C-alpha cells in the first residue's frame, strides 16, 4: 500500500479498491516515513522499533511499580505487628 501511495495513487482510491480505510493507509504511509528517517510533522513520530521499546518499557514499569507496592504493604504490615518481637541474645 505504501509503495502504491508513493507511486502516486491516492489513499481514497486504494481504500475503495482494497476495502481498507483511507486513514489506515495514511497512517501506514506516515509510519513508513518515520521508519525511513523522514518523519512527518507529528508529535508522536516514533519509529516502529522505538514504539515497540516504549510498549516494553511501560510494561516493565507497571511490573516494577506493582512489586514496589507489594513491598511497601508488606513492610507496613510487619511494622504494625506488635506481637512480633525480635529475640534478644543474652550473650553479654
PDB file of N, CA, C and O in Angstrom:
ATOM      1  N   UNK A   1       0.822  -1.192   0.000  1.00  0.00           N
ATOM      2  CA  UNK A   1       0.000   0.000   0.000  1.00  0.00           C
ATOM      3  C   UNK A   1       0.866   1.256   0.000  1.00  0.00           C
ATOM      4  O   UNK A   1       0.626   2.206  -0.746  1.00  0.00           O
ATOM      5  N   UNK A   2       1.884   1.229   0.864  1.00  0.00           N
ATOM      6  CA  UNK A   2       2.764   2.393   0.978  1.00  0.00           C
ATOM      7  C   UNK A   2       3.407   2.683  -0.368  1.00  0.00           C
ATOM      8  O   UNK A   2       3.471   3.834  -0.799  1.00  0.00           O
ATOM      9  N   UNK A   3       3.883   1.633  -1.031  1.00  0.00           N
ATOM     10  CA  UNK A   3       4.518   1.824  -2.332  1.00  0.00           C
ATOM     11  C   UNK A   3       3.529   2.348  -3.365  1.00  0.00           C
ATOM     12  O   UNK A   3       3.900   3.137  -4.234  1.00  0.00           O
ATOM     13  N   UNK A   4       2.287   1.919  -3.279  1.00  0.00           N
ATOM     14  CA  UNK A   4       1.277   2.405  -4.222  1.00  0.00           C
ATOM     15  C   UNK A   4       1.006   3.889  -4.016  1.00  0.00           C
ATOM     16  O   UNK A   4       0.841   4.633  -4.982  1.00  0.00           O
ATOM     17  N   UNK A   5       0.960   4.320  -2.759  1.00  0.00           N
ATOM     18  CA  UNK A   5       0.765   5.748  -2.472  1.00  0.00           C
ATOM     19  C   UNK A   5       1.978   6.532  -2.957  1.00  0.00           C
ATOM     20  O   UNK A   5       1.838   7.600  -3.552  1.00  0.00           O
ATOM     21  N   UNK A   6       3.165   5.996  -2.699  1.00  0.00           N
ATOM     22  CA  UNK A   6       4.379   6.678  -3.141  1.00  0.00           C
ATOM     23  C   UNK A   6       4.468   6.732  -4.666  1.00  0.00           C
ATOM     24  O   UNK A   6       5.119   7.614  -5.225  1.00  0.00           O
ATOM     25  N   UNK A   7       3.810   5.782  -5.332  1.00  0.00           N
ATOM     26  CA  UNK A   7       3.789   5.771  -6.794  1.00  0.00           C
ATOM     27  C   UNK A   7       2.746   6.723  -7.359  1.00  0.00           C
ATOM     28  O   UNK A   7       2.658   6.907  -8.573  1.00  0.00           O
ATOM     29  N   UNK A   8       1.948   7.333  -6.469  1.00  0.00           N
ATOM     30  CA  UNK A   8       1.009   8.347  -6.937  1.00  0.00           C
ATOM     31  C   UNK A   8      -0.457   8.037  -6.762  1.00  0.00           C
ATOM     32  O   UNK A   8      -1.301   8.876  -7.075  1.00  0.00           O
ATOM     33  N   UNK A   9      -0.786   6.857  -6.273  1.00  0.00           N
ATOM     34  CA  UNK A   9      -2.202   6.543  -6.075  1.00  0.00           C
ATOM     35  C   UNK A   9      -2.678   7.151  -4.765  1.00  0.00           C
ATOM     36  O   UNK A   9      -1.912   7.247  -3.806  1.00  0.00           O
ATOM     37  N   UNK A  10      -3.925   7.554  -4.722  1.00  0.00           N
ATOM     38  CA  UNK A  10      -4.449   8.220  -3.524  1.00  0.00           C
ATOM     39  C   UNK A  10      -4.929   7.184  -2.505  1.00  0.00           C
ATOM     40  O   UNK A  10      -5.374   6.096  -2.870  1.00  0.00           O
ATOM     41  N   UNK A  11      -4.830   7.543  -1.218  1.00  0.00           N
ATOM     42  CA  UNK A  11      -5.352   6.641  -0.185  1.00  0.00           C
ATOM     43  C   UNK A  11      -6.841   6.342  -0.365  1.00  0.00           C
ATOM     44  O   UNK A  11      -7.284   5.227  -0.091  1.00  0.00           O
ATOM     45  N   UNK A  12      -7.612   7.327  -0.822  1.00  0.00           N
ATOM     46  CA  UNK A  12      -9.049   7.114  -1.026  1.00  0.00           C
ATOM     47  C   UNK A  12      -9.288   6.074  -2.119  1.00  0.00           C
ATOM     48  O   UNK A  12     -10.145   5.201  -1.976  1.00  0.00           O
ATOM     49  N   UNK A  13      -8.539   6.169  -3.194  1.00  0.00           N
ATOM     50  CA  UNK A  13      -8.663   5.214  -4.296  1.00  0.00           C
ATOM     51  C   UNK A  13      -8.299   3.800  -3.830  1.00  0.00           C
ATOM     52  O   UNK A  13      -9.010   2.839  -4.123  1.00  0.00           O
ATOM     53  N   UNK A  14      -7.201   3.688  -3.112  1.00  0.00           N
ATOM     54  CA  UNK A  14      -6.770   2.388  -2.600  1.00  0.00           C
ATOM     55  C   UNK A  14      -7.754   1.842  -1.568  1.00  0.00           C
ATOM     56  O   UNK A  14      -7.964   0.632  -1.478  1.00  0.00           O
ATOM     57  N   UNK A  15      -8.346   2.733  -0.801  1.00  0.00           N
ATOM     58  CA  UNK A  15      -9.333   2.340   0.195  1.00  0.00           C
ATOM     59  C   UNK A  15     -10.515   1.650  -0.465  1.00  0.00           C
ATOM     60  O   UNK A  15     -10.967   0.598  -0.013  1.00  0.00           O
ATOM     61  N   UNK A  16     -11.007   2.249  -1.528  1.00  0.00           N
ATOM     62  CA  UNK A  16     -12.143   1.653  -2.246  1.00  0.00           C
ATOM     63  C   UNK A  16     -11.751   0.317  -2.883  1.00  0.00           C
ATOM     64  O   UNK A  16     -12.533  -0.634  -2.878  1.00  0.00           O
ATOM     65  N   UNK A  17     -10.551   0.255  -3.423  1.00  0.00           N
ATOM     66  CA  UNK A  17     -10.116  -0.945  -4.135  1.00  0.00           C
ATOM     67  C   UNK A  17      -9.846  -2.126  -3.202  1.00  0.00           C
ATOM     68  O   UNK A  17     -10.182  -3.264  -3.530  1.00  0.00           O
ATOM     69  N   UNK A  18      -9.244  -1.861  -2.048  1.00  0.00           N
ATOM     70  CA  UNK A  18      -8.819  -2.949  -1.170  1.00  0.00           C
ATOM     71  C   UNK A  18      -9.672  -3.116   0.089  1.00  0.00           C
ATOM     72  O   UNK A  18      -9.454  -4.054   0.855  1.00  0.00           O
ATOM     73  N   UNK A  19     -10.637  -2.226   0.314  1.00  0.00           N
ATOM     74  CA  UNK A  19     -11.514  -2.357   1.471  1.00  0.00           C
ATOM     75  C   UNK A  19     -10.864  -2.013   2.798  1.00  0.00           C
ATOM     76  O   UNK A  19     -11.271  -2.514   3.846  1.00  0.00           O
ATOM     77  N   UNK A  20      -9.854  -1.157   2.751  1.00  0.00           N
ATOM     78  CA  UNK A  20      -9.165  -0.685   3.950  1.00  0.00           C
ATOM     79  C   UNK A  20      -9.479   0.800   4.078  1.00  0.00           C
ATOM     80  O   UNK A  20      -9.620   1.490   3.068  1.00  0.00           O
ATOM     81  N   UNK A  21      -9.590   1.297   5.298  1.00  0.00           N
ATOM     82  CA  UNK A  21      -9.902   2.716   5.440  1.00  0.00           C
ATOM     83  C   UNK A  21      -8.754   3.575   4.932  1.00  0.00           C
ATOM     84  O   UNK A  21      -7.585   3.203   5.034  1.00  0.00           O
ATOM     85  N   UNK A  22      -9.108   4.720   4.390  1.00  0.00           N
ATOM     86  CA  UNK A  22      -8.096   5.653   3.891  1.00  0.00           C
ATOM     87  C   UNK A  22      -7.195   6.117   5.030  1.00  0.00           C
ATOM     88  O   UNK A  22      -6.000   6.328   4.828  1.00  0.00           O
ATOM     89  N   UNK A  23      -7.756   6.275   6.219  1.00  0.00           N
ATOM     90  CA  UNK A  23      -6.957   6.713   7.366  1.00  0.00           C
ATOM     91  C   UNK A  23      -5.896   5.679   7.720  1.00  0.00           C
ATOM     92  O   UNK A  23      -4.775   6.039   8.080  1.00  0.00           O
ATOM     93  N   UNK A  24      -6.237   4.402   7.621  1.00  0.00           N
ATOM     94  CA  UNK A  24      -5.240   3.354   7.878  1.00  0.00           C
ATOM     95  C   UNK A  24      -4.089   3.460   6.889  1.00  0.00           C
ATOM     96  O   UNK A  24      -2.924   3.340   7.269  1.00  0.00           O
ATOM     97  N   UNK A  25      -4.408   3.682   5.641  1.00  0.00           N
ATOM     98  CA  UNK A  25      -3.371   3.811   4.617  1.00  0.00           C
ATOM     99  C   UNK A  25      -2.502   5.029   4.895  1.00  0.00           C
ATOM    100  O   UNK A  25      -1.279   4.964   4.774  1.00  0.00           O
ATOM    101  N   UNK A  26      -3.122   6.126   5.261  1.00  0.00           N
ATOM    102  CA  UNK A  26      -2.374   7.348   5.600  1.00  0.00           C
ATOM    103  C   UNK A  26      -1.450   7.076   6.786  1.00  0.00           C
ATOM    104  O   UNK A  26      -0.298   7.511   6.791  1.00  0.00           O
ATOM    105  N   UNK A  27      -1.951   6.361   7.784  1.00  0.00           N
ATOM    106  CA  UNK A  27      -1.126   6.016   8.951  1.00  0.00           C
ATOM    107  C   UNK A  27       0.067   5.155   8.543  1.00  0.00           C
ATOM    108  O   UNK A  27       1.181   5.369   9.023  1.00  0.00           O
ATOM    109  N   UNK A  28      -0.161   4.183   7.662  1.00  0.00           N
ATOM    110  CA  UNK A  28       0.927   3.313   7.204  1.00  0.00           C
ATOM    111  C   UNK A  28       1.993   4.112   6.461  1.00  0.00           C
ATOM    112  O   UNK A  28       3.191   3.899   6.649  1.00  0.00           O
ATOM    113  N   UNK A  29       1.543   5.027   5.623  1.00  0.00           N
ATOM    114  CA  UNK A  29       2.485   5.859   4.865  1.00  0.00           C
ATOM    115  C   UNK A  29       3.298   6.723   5.830  1.00  0.00           C
ATOM    116  O   UNK A  29       4.512   6.860   5.674  1.00  0.00           O
ATOM    117  N   UNK A  30       2.635   7.296   6.812  1.00  0.00           N
ATOM    118  CA  UNK A  30       3.331   8.119   7.800  1.00  0.00           C
ATOM    119  C   UNK A  30       4.330   7.316   8.608  1.00  0.00           C
ATOM    120  O   UNK A  30       5.445   7.778   8.853  1.00  0.00           O
ATOM    121  N   UNK A  31       3.940   6.105   9.030  1.00  0.00           N
ATOM    122  CA  UNK A  31       4.848   5.262   9.807  1.00  0.00           C
ATOM    123  C   UNK A  31       6.035   4.825   8.960  1.00  0.00           C
ATOM    124  O   UNK A  31       7.157   4.746   9.459  1.00  0.00           O
ATOM    125  N   UNK A  32       5.797   4.542   7.693  1.00  0.00           N
ATOM    126  CA  UNK A  32       6.900   4.161   6.799  1.00  0.00           C
ATOM    127  C   UNK A  32       7.883   5.316   6.652  1.00  0.00           C
ATOM    128  O   UNK A  32       9.093   5.099   6.581  1.00  0.00           O
ATOM    129  N   UNK A  33       7.368   6.539   6.605  1.00  0.00           N
ATOM    130  CA  UNK A  33       8.240   7.713   6.507  1.00  0.00           C
ATOM    131  C   UNK A  33       9.082   7.861   7.771  1.00  0.00           C
ATOM    132  O   UNK A  33      10.278   8.140   7.694  1.00  0.00           O
ATOM    133  N   UNK A  34       8.464   7.677   8.923  1.00  0.00           N
ATOM    134  CA  UNK A  34       9.193   7.769  10.194  1.00  0.00           C
ATOM    135  C   UNK A  34      10.269   6.691  10.249  1.00  0.00           C
ATOM    136  O   UNK A  34      11.411   6.964  10.619  1.00  0.00           O
ATOM    137  N   UNK A  35       9.903   5.463   9.879  1.00  0.00           N
ATOM    138  CA  UNK A  35      10.862   4.357   9.903  1.00  0.00           C
ATOM    139  C   UNK A  35      12.026   4.594   8.944  1.00  0.00           C
ATOM    140  O   UNK A  35      13.137   4.119   9.182  1.00  0.00           O
ATOM    141  N   UNK A  36      11.771   5.323   7.869  1.00  0.00           N
ATOM    142  CA  UNK A  36      12.818   5.612   6.882  1.00  0.00           C
ATOM    143  C   UNK A  36      13.653   6.822   7.274  1.00  0.00           C
ATOM    144  O   UNK A  36      14.567   7.208   6.546  1.00  0.00           O
ATOM    145  N   UNK A  37      13.346   7.425   8.422  1.00  0.00           N
ATOM    146  CA  UNK A  37      14.113   8.584   8.872  1.00  0.00           C
ATOM    147  C   UNK A  37      13.626   9.895   8.294  1.00  0.00           C
ATOM    148  O   UNK A  37      14.337  10.899   8.345  1.00  0.00           O
ATOM    149  N   UNK A  38      12.436   9.899   7.751  1.00  0.00           N
ATOM    150  CA  UNK A  38      11.846  11.115   7.186  1.00  0.00           C
ATOM    151  C   UNK A  38      10.510  11.382   7.878  1.00  0.00           C
ATOM    152  O   UNK A  38       9.452  11.263   7.261  1.00  0.00           O
ATOM    153  N   UNK A  39      10.561  11.740   9.151  1.00  0.00           N
ATOM    154  CA  UNK A  39       9.307  11.888   9.896  1.00  0.00           C
ATOM    155  C   UNK A  39       8.438  13.014   9.359  1.00  0.00           C
ATOM    156  O   UNK A  39       8.918  14.065   8.931  1.00  0.00           O
ATOM    157  N   UNK A  40       7.171  12.753   9.400  1.00  0.00           N
ATOM    158  CA  UNK A  40       6.191  13.776   9.063  1.00  0.00           C
ATOM    159  C   UNK A  40       6.033  14.686  10.271  1.00  0.00           C
ATOM    160  O   UNK A  40       6.346  14.273  11.388  1.00  0.00           O
ATOM    161  N   UNK A  41       5.563  15.899  10.083  1.00  0.00           N
ATOM    162  CA  UNK A  41       5.400  16.798  11.232  1.00  0.00           C
ATOM    163  C   UNK A  41       4.269  16.337  12.147  1.00  0.00           C
ATOM    164  O   UNK A  41       3.135  16.807  12.049  1.00  0.00           O
ATOM    165  N   UNK A  42       4.606  15.407  13.037  1.00  0.00           N
ATOM    166  CA  UNK A  42       3.649  14.911  14.028  1.00  0.00           C
ATOM    167  C   UNK A  42       4.345  14.895  15.366  1.00  0.00           C
ATOM    168  O   UNK A  42       5.572  14.821  15.440  1.00  0.00           O
ATOM    169  N   UNK A  43       3.562  14.964  16.417  1.00  0.00           N
ATOM    170  CA  UNK A  43       4.167  14.979  17.746  1.00  0.00           C
ATOM    171  C   UNK A  43       4.636  13.599  18.192  1.00  0.00           C
ATOM    172  O   UNK A  43       5.507  13.504  19.056  1.00  0.00           O
ATOM    173  N   UNK A  44       4.087  12.536  17.630  1.00  0.00           N
ATOM    174  CA  UNK A  44       4.446  11.186  18.065  1.00  0.00           C
ATOM    175  C   UNK A  44       5.218  10.432  16.987  1.00  0.00           C
ATOM    176  O   UNK A  44       4.928   9.267  16.715  1.00  0.00           O
ATOM    177  N   UNK A  45       6.175  11.074  16.391  1.00  0.00           N
ATOM    178  CA  UNK A  45       6.940  10.473  15.302  1.00  0.00           C
ATOM    179  C   UNK A  45       7.976   9.489  15.843  1.00  0.00           C
ATOM    180  O   UNK A  45       9.169   9.791  15.894  1.00  0.00           O
ATOM    181  N   UNK A  46       7.511   8.320  16.240  1.00  0.00           N
ATOM    182  CA  UNK A  46       8.395   7.269  16.737  1.00  0.00           C
ATOM    183  C   UNK A  46       8.536   6.204  15.660  1.00  0.00           C
ATOM    184  O   UNK A  46       7.581   5.892  14.950  1.00  0.00           O
ATOM    185  N   UNK A  47       9.730   5.654  15.550  1.00  0.00           N
ATOM    186  CA  UNK A  47       9.897   4.533  14.636  1.00  0.00           C
ATOM    187  C   UNK A  47       9.192   3.323  15.234  1.00  0.00           C
ATOM    188  O   UNK A  47       8.834   3.317  16.411  1.00  0.00           O
ATOM    189  N   UNK A  48       9.000   2.313  14.419  1.00  0.00           N
ATOM    190  CA  UNK A  48       8.355   1.096  14.901  1.00  0.00           C
ATOM    191  C   UNK A  48       9.165   0.478  16.031  1.00  0.00           C
ATOM    192  O   UNK A  48       8.599   0.005  17.017  1.00  0.00           O
ATOM    193  N   UNK A  49      10.481   0.482  15.894  1.00  0.00           N
ATOM    194  CA  UNK A  49      11.356  -0.071  16.935  1.00  0.00           C
ATOM    195  C   UNK A  49      11.206   0.734  18.223  1.00  0.00           C
ATOM    196  O   UNK A  49      11.116   0.158  19.307  1.00  0.00           O
ATOM    197  N   UNK A  50      11.180   2.062  18.111  1.00  0.00           N
ATOM    198  CA  UNK A  50      11.017   2.909  19.298  1.00  0.00           C
ATOM    199  C   UNK A  50       9.660   2.682  19.947  1.00  0.00           C
ATOM    200  O   UNK A  50       9.550   2.647  21.173  1.00  0.00           O
ATOM    201  N   UNK A  51       8.636   2.530  19.132  1.00  0.00           N
ATOM    202  CA  UNK A  51       7.288   2.297  19.658  1.00  0.00           C
ATOM    203  C   UNK A  51       7.231   0.957  20.401  1.00  0.00           C
ATOM    204  O   UNK A  51       6.623   0.864  21.468  1.00  0.00           O
ATOM    205  N   UNK A  52       7.861  -0.079  19.839  1.00  0.00           N
ATOM    206  CA  UNK A  52       7.895  -1.385  20.500  1.00  0.00           C
ATOM    207  C   UNK A  52       8.662  -1.307  21.817  1.00  0.00           C
ATOM    208  O   UNK A  52       8.261  -1.914  22.810  1.00  0.00           O
ATOM    209  N   UNK A  53       9.769  -0.556  21.822  1.00  0.00           N
ATOM    210  CA  UNK A  53      10.542  -0.398  23.051  1.00  0.00           C
ATOM    211  C   UNK A  53       9.726   0.347  24.104  1.00  0.00           C
ATOM    212  O   UNK A  53       9.770   0.004  25.285  1.00  0.00           O
ATOM    213  N   UNK A  54       8.988   1.356  23.679  1.00  0.00           N
ATOM    214  CA  UNK A  54       8.154   2.116  24.602  1.00  0.00           C
ATOM    215  C   UNK A  54       7.102   1.215  25.243  1.00  0.00           C
ATOM    216  O   UNK A  54       6.869   1.293  26.449  1.00  0.00           O
ATOM    217  N   UNK A  55       6.475   0.371  24.450  1.00  0.00           N
ATOM    218  CA  UNK A  55       5.479  -0.572  24.978  1.00  0.00           C
ATOM    219  C   UNK A  55       6.131  -1.508  25.992  1.00  0.00           C
ATOM    220  O   UNK A  55       5.574  -1.757  27.061  1.00  0.00           O
ATOM    221  N   UNK A  56       7.324  -2.031  25.651  1.00  0.00           N
ATOM    222  CA  UNK A  56       8.042  -2.939  26.548  1.00  0.00           C
ATOM    223  C   UNK A  56       8.417  -2.246  27.853  1.00  0.00           C
ATOM    224  O   UNK A  56       8.261  -2.820  28.931  1.00  0.00           O
ATOM    225  N   UNK A  57       8.912  -1.013  27.757  1.00  0.00           N
ATOM    226  CA  UNK A  57       9.329  -0.284  28.953  1.00  0.00           C
ATOM    227  C   UNK A  57       8.145   0.087  29.837  1.00  0.00           C
ATOM    228  O   UNK A  57       8.256   0.066  31.063  1.00  0.00           O
ATOM    229  N   UNK A  58       7.024   0.424  29.230  1.00  0.00           N
ATOM    230  CA  UNK A  58       5.830   0.740  30.030  1.00  0.00           C
ATOM    231  C   UNK A  58       5.341  -0.499  30.779  1.00  0.00           C
ATOM    232  O   UNK A  58       4.918  -0.409  31.932  1.00  0.00           O
ATOM    233  N   UNK A  59       5.400  -1.653  30.120  1.00  0.00           N
ATOM    234  CA  UNK A  59       5.010  -2.905  30.773  1.00  0.00           C
ATOM    235  C   UNK A  59       5.952  -3.204  31.935  1.00  0.00           C
ATOM    236  O   UNK A  59       5.515  -3.601  33.015  1.00  0.00           O
ATOM    237  N   UNK A  60       7.242  -3.011  31.703  1.00  0.00           N
ATOM    238  CA  UNK A  60       8.235  -3.243  32.751  1.00  0.00           C
ATOM    239  C   UNK A  60       8.020  -2.279  33.916  1.00  0.00           C
ATOM    240  O   UNK A  60       8.150  -2.675  35.075  1.00  0.00           O
ATOM    241  N   UNK A  61       7.695  -1.032  33.626  1.00  0.00           N
ATOM    242  CA  UNK A  61       7.438  -0.046  34.673  1.00  0.00           C
ATOM    243  C   UNK A  61       6.245  -0.462  35.528  1.00  0.00           C
ATOM    244  O   UNK A  61       6.304  -0.374  36.755  1.00  0.00           O
ATOM    245  N   UNK A  62       5.163  -0.916  34.892  1.00  0.00           N
ATOM    246  CA  UNK A  62       3.992  -1.370  35.654  1.00  0.00           C
ATOM    247  C   UNK A  62       4.363  -2.522  36.585  1.00  0.00           C
ATOM    248  O   UNK A  62       3.905  -2.571  37.726  1.00  0.00           O
ATOM    249  N   UNK A  63       5.190  -3.446  36.102  1.00  0.00           N
ATOM    250  CA  UNK A  63       5.622  -4.583  36.918  1.00  0.00           C
ATOM    251  C   UNK A  63       6.426  -4.109  38.121  1.00  0.00           C
ATOM    252  O   UNK A  63       6.185  -4.559  39.242  1.00  0.00           O
ATOM    253  N   UNK A  64       7.372  -3.210  37.905  1.00  0.00           N
ATOM    254  CA  UNK A  64       8.217  -2.703  38.993  1.00  0.00           C
ATOM    255  C   UNK A  64       7.376  -1.920  40.000  1.00  0.00           C
ATOM    256  O   UNK A  64       7.599  -2.028  41.206  1.00  0.00           O
ATOM    257  N   UNK A  65       6.419  -1.138  39.521  1.00  0.00           N
ATOM    258  CA  UNK A  65       5.546  -0.388  40.431  1.00  0.00           C
ATOM    259  C   UNK A  65       4.711  -1.342  41.281  1.00  0.00           C
ATOM    260  O   UNK A  65       4.513  -1.104  42.472  1.00  0.00           O
ATOM    261  N   UNK A  66       4.224  -2.419  40.673  1.00  0.00           N
ATOM    262  CA  UNK A  66       3.438  -3.393  41.421  1.00  0.00           C
ATOM    263  C   UNK A  66       4.301  -4.058  42.497  1.00  0.00           C
ATOM    264  O   UNK A  66       3.860  -4.236  43.632  1.00  0.00           O
ATOM    265  N   UNK A  67       5.529  -4.422  42.132  1.00  0.00           N
ATOM    266  CA  UNK A  67       6.434  -5.026  43.110  1.00  0.00           C
ATOM    267  C   UNK A  67       6.737  -4.060  44.249  1.00  0.00           C
ATOM    268  O   UNK A  67       6.781  -4.468  45.409  1.00  0.00           O
ATOM    269  N   UNK A  68       6.946  -2.792  43.932  1.00  0.00           N
ATOM    270  CA  UNK A  68       7.216  -1.780  44.954  1.00  0.00           C
ATOM    271  C   UNK A  68       6.030  -1.654  45.901  1.00  0.00           C
ATOM    272  O   UNK A  68       6.205  -1.580  47.117  1.00  0.00           O
ATOM    273  N   UNK A  69       4.821  -1.629  45.341  1.00  0.00           N
ATOM    274  CA  UNK A  69       3.626  -1.500  46.171  1.00  0.00           C
ATOM    275  C   UNK A  69       3.462  -2.706  47.099  1.00  0.00           C
ATOM    276  O   UNK A  69       3.083  -2.553  48.260  1.00  0.00           O
ATOM    277  N   UNK A  70       3.746  -3.897  46.586  1.00  0.00           N
ATOM    278  CA  UNK A  70       3.657  -5.103  47.417  1.00  0.00           C
ATOM    279  C   UNK A  70       4.658  -5.025  48.559  1.00  0.00           C
ATOM    280  O   UNK A  70       4.323  -5.330  49.704  1.00  0.00           O
ATOM    281  N   UNK A  71       5.884  -4.619  48.253  1.00  0.00           N
ATOM    282  CA  UNK A  71       6.904  -4.493  49.301  1.00  0.00           C
ATOM    283  C   UNK A  71       6.517  -3.442  50.334  1.00  0.00           C
ATOM    284  O   UNK A  71       6.730  -3.644  51.530  1.00  0.00           O
ATOM    285  N   UNK A  72       5.955  -2.330  49.892  1.00  0.00           N
ATOM    286  CA  UNK A  72       5.553  -1.275  50.824  1.00  0.00           C
ATOM    287  C   UNK A  72       4.444  -1.774  51.752  1.00  0.00           C
ATOM    288  O   UNK A  72       4.477  -1.507  52.953  1.00  0.00           O
ATOM    289  N   UNK A  73       3.467  -2.492  51.206  1.00  0.00           N
ATOM    290  CA  UNK A  73       2.371  -3.014  52.026  1.00  0.00           C
ATOM    291  C   UNK A  73       2.870  -4.079  53.000  1.00  0.00           C
ATOM    292  O   UNK A  73       2.436  -4.135  54.151  1.00  0.00           O
ATOM    293  N   UNK A  74       3.779  -4.916  52.527  1.00  0.00           N
ATOM    294  CA  UNK A  74       4.336  -5.953  53.394  1.00  0.00           C
ATOM    295  C   UNK A  74       5.129  -5.331  54.534  1.00  0.00           C
ATOM    296  O   UNK A  74       5.009  -5.755  55.683  1.00  0.00           O
ATOM    297  N   UNK A  75       5.929  -4.339  54.221  1.00  0.00           N
ATOM    298  CA  UNK A  75       6.715  -3.645  55.241  1.00  0.00           C
ATOM    299  C   UNK A  75       5.801  -2.988  56.265  1.00  0.00           C
ATOM    300  O   UNK A  75       6.056  -3.067  57.467  1.00  0.00           O
ATOM    301  N   UNK A  76       4.747  -2.345  55.802  1.00  0.00           N
ATOM    302  CA  UNK A  76       3.804  -1.696  56.712  1.00  0.00           C
ATOM    303  C   UNK A  76       3.110  -2.731  57.591  1.00  0.00           C
ATOM    304  O   UNK A  76       2.876  -2.485  58.774  1.00  0.00           O
ATOM    305  N   UNK A  77       2.782  -3.875  57.023  1.00  0.00           N
ATOM    306  CA  UNK A  77       2.108  -4.912  57.796  1.00  0.00           C
ATOM    307  C   UNK A  77       3.022  -5.429  58.905  1.00  0.00           C
ATOM    308  O   UNK A  77       2.600  -5.558  60.054  1.00  0.00           O
ATOM    309  N   UNK A  78       4.283  -5.727  58.555  1.00  0.00           N
ATOM    310  CA  UNK A  78       5.219  -6.206  59.569  1.00  0.00           C
ATOM    311  C   UNK A  78       5.515  -5.134  60.605  1.00  0.00           C
ATOM    312  O   UNK A  78       5.669  -5.452  61.784  1.00  0.00           O
ATOM    313  N   UNK A  79       5.596  -3.893  60.205  1.00  0.00           N
ATOM    314  CA  UNK A  79       5.873  -2.802  61.147  1.00  0.00           C
ATOM    315  C   UNK A  79       4.709  -2.604  62.110  1.00  0.00           C
ATOM    316  O   UNK A  79       4.914  -2.148  63.235  1.00  0.00           O
ATOM    317  N   UNK A  80       3.504  -2.935  61.691  1.00  0.00           N
ATOM    318  CA  UNK A  80       2.327  -2.739  62.526  1.00  0.00           C
ATOM    319  C   UNK A  80       2.041  -3.882  63.472  1.00  0.00           C
ATOM    320  O   UNK A  80       1.158  -3.763  64.322  1.00  0.00           O
ATOM    321  N   UNK A  81       2.752  -4.977  63.356  1.00  0.00           N
ATOM    322  CA  UNK A  81       2.517  -6.129  64.236  1.00  0.00           C
ATOM    323  C   UNK A  81       3.250  -5.914  65.544  1.00  0.00           C
ATOM    324  O   UNK A  81       4.477  -5.826  65.572  1.00  0.00           O
ATOM    325  N   UNK A  82       2.484  -5.827  66.641  1.00  0.00           N
ATOM    326  CA  UNK A  82       3.108  -5.598  67.948  1.00  0.00           C
ATOM    327  C   UNK A  82       3.458  -6.910  68.648  1.00  0.00           C
ATOM    328  O   UNK A  82       4.249  -6.914  69.592  1.00  0.00           O
ATOM    329  N   UNK A  83       2.873  -8.029  68.192  1.00  0.00           N
ATOM    330  CA  UNK A  83       3.139  -9.303  68.851  1.00  0.00           C
ATOM    331  C   UNK A  83       4.441  -9.949  68.378  1.00  0.00           C
ATOM    332  O   UNK A  83       4.842 -10.992  68.896  1.00  0.00           O
ATOM    333  N   UNK A  84       5.085  -9.348  67.420  1.00  0.00           N
ATOM    334  CA  UNK A  84       6.344  -9.885  66.918  1.00  0.00           C
ATOM    335  C   UNK A  84       7.476  -9.065  67.497  1.00  0.00           C
ATOM    336  O   UNK A  84       7.619  -7.879  67.201  1.00  0.00           O
ATOM    337  N   UNK A  85       8.280  -9.713  68.330  1.00  0.00           N
ATOM    338  CA  UNK A  85       9.438  -9.027  68.903  1.00  0.00           C
ATOM    339  C   UNK A  85      10.675  -9.829  68.567  1.00  0.00           C
ATOM    340  O   UNK A  85      10.654 -11.059  68.619  1.00  0.00           O
ATOM    341  N   UNK A  86      11.730  -9.157  68.230  1.00  0.00           N
ATOM    342  CA  UNK A  86      12.954  -9.892  67.900  1.00  0.00           C
ATOM    343  C   UNK A  86      13.526 -10.550  69.145  1.00  0.00           C
ATOM    344  O   UNK A  86      13.445  -9.994  70.241  1.00  0.00           O
ATOM    345  N   UNK A  87      14.096 -11.716  68.982  1.00  0.00           N
ATOM    346  CA  UNK A  87      14.744 -12.422  70.096  1.00  0.00           C
ATOM    347  C   UNK A  87      16.066 -11.750  70.392  1.00  0.00           C
ATOM    348  O   UNK A  87      16.923 -11.600  69.521  1.00  0.00           O
ATOM    349  N   UNK A  88      16.211 -11.345  71.654  1.00  0.00           N
ATOM    350  CA  UNK A  88      17.460 -10.698  72.050  1.00  0.00           C
ATOM    351  C   UNK A  88      18.352 -11.744  72.686  1.00  0.00           C
ATOM    352  O   UNK A  88      17.922 -12.523  73.537  1.00  0.00           O
ATOM    353  N   UNK A  89      19.549 -11.747  72.274  1.00  0.00           N
ATOM    354  CA  UNK A  89      20.515 -12.696  72.814  1.00  0.00           C
ATOM    355  C   UNK A  89      21.042 -12.175  74.144  1.00  0.00           C
ATOM    356  O   UNK A  89      21.310 -10.981  74.281  1.00  0.00           O
ATOM    357  N   UNK A  90      21.194 -13.060  75.124  1.00  0.00           N
ATOM    358  CA  UNK A  90      21.720 -12.648  76.425  1.00  0.00           C
ATOM    359  C   UNK A  90      23.184 -13.042  76.553  1.00  0.00           C
ATOM    360  O   UNK A  90      23.645 -13.412  77.633  1.00  0.00           O
ATOM    361  N   UNK A  91      23.899 -12.962  75.461  1.00  0.00           N
ATOM    362  CA  UNK A  91      25.326 -13.286  75.457  1.00  0.00           C
ATOM    363  C   UNK A  91      26.133 -12.058  75.814  1.00  0.00           C
ATOM    364  O   UNK A  91      26.765 -11.467  74.938  1.00  0.00           O
ATOM    365  N   UNK A  92      26.131 -11.657  77.066  1.00  0.00           N
ATOM    366  CA  UNK A  92      26.895 -10.478  77.467  1.00  0.00           C
ATOM    367  C   UNK A  92      28.052 -10.837  78.321  1.00  0.00           C
ATOM    368  O   UNK A  92      28.802  -9.958  78.746  1.00  0.00           O
TER     369      UNK A  92
END
